[in-house]
Amino acid sequence: MDAPDGLPFCKMHGLGNDFVIIDSRGRGAVVTPALARALGDRNRGVGFDQLAEIRDAQDADFALDFWNSDGSRAGACGNASRCVSDLVMRQSGMEALRFVTARGDLQAVRRADGLVSVNMGPPQRNWQEIPLARAVDPLHLPLAGDPVAVGMGNPHCVFFVPDAGAVDVAGLGAAVETDTLFPERTNVEFASLTGPDHLRMRVWERGTGITLACGSGACATAVAAHLRGLTGRRVVMDVDGGRLEIDWREDGVWMTGPVAHVFEGRLSPEFLQALA
Ligand SMILES: N[C@H](CCC[C@H](N)C(=O)O)C(=O)O
């Protein structure tokens, strides 16, 4: 990549789910799988759970692409959507935004308490959309532990367990991620009911591994909990990095929580040249 002054980026996180954000508005996209892998290396790059690239959009305020640290694409990323929305709201002074992702048009608003809410869209509930490899009931997958499959623009497999804190998330998550039932692999959530409309969730993310929070995973877990009759449509969810509010409304699954700006930096020309 020809960038004699380096490439600016910023680092943000939502509940410890951390992101590098590259703003490519006003020029072509620059992220490649090789850049995502190199930048995602926590020793030799910057490190992130997801990389988000902001791009120009014709009929929306911006477009957003997501990458995992293994260089694969993610169709949705709830916490990065909240982080980038906060960034663009601060830059523009707007309090409500529309943006485009691989799964379609999404919206973000700043609540009166300052937290950013994103409408992640309606859940995908049939096996072709999630996607699953064959016609099975997504509400009761034919896997040990009787999990639920839900799509939020990316695939999720949600296990309800007595104590999410006691689960071997790495061991089970890695095995389920690559089960042949999921042709595009899957994100894996382990959740327990800790009170009325209150859940505790831990996550293994496709292409990344254990993370402290996963916004689309929290949405998928809330949808699965409601469909299984465990909760209403509005829940509080404790993840390893903090607390999210999820509200499955008529127009989609809304997710609300905090974001944090960490630093801005510039990728050196040497770093970028080594990728070429
Ligand atoms: N952390 C993200 C989800 C990343 C999902 C990604 N690992 C995938 O391959 O779908 C979130 O807040 O929704």
The ligand as an ORCA input file, in Angstrom:
! r2SCAN-3c Opt
* xyz 0 1
  N     -17.908     -8.881     18.417
  C     -18.953     -8.781     17.432
  C     -19.304     -9.998     16.696
  C     -18.222    -10.548     15.851
  C     -18.676    -11.773     15.143
  C     -17.605    -12.385     14.352
  N     -16.660    -13.082     15.184
  C     -18.174    -13.283     13.255
  O     -17.345    -13.951     12.593
  O     -19.388    -13.309     13.024
  C     -20.206     -8.129     17.995
  O     -20.108     -7.296     18.891
  O     -21.292     -8.419     17.483
*
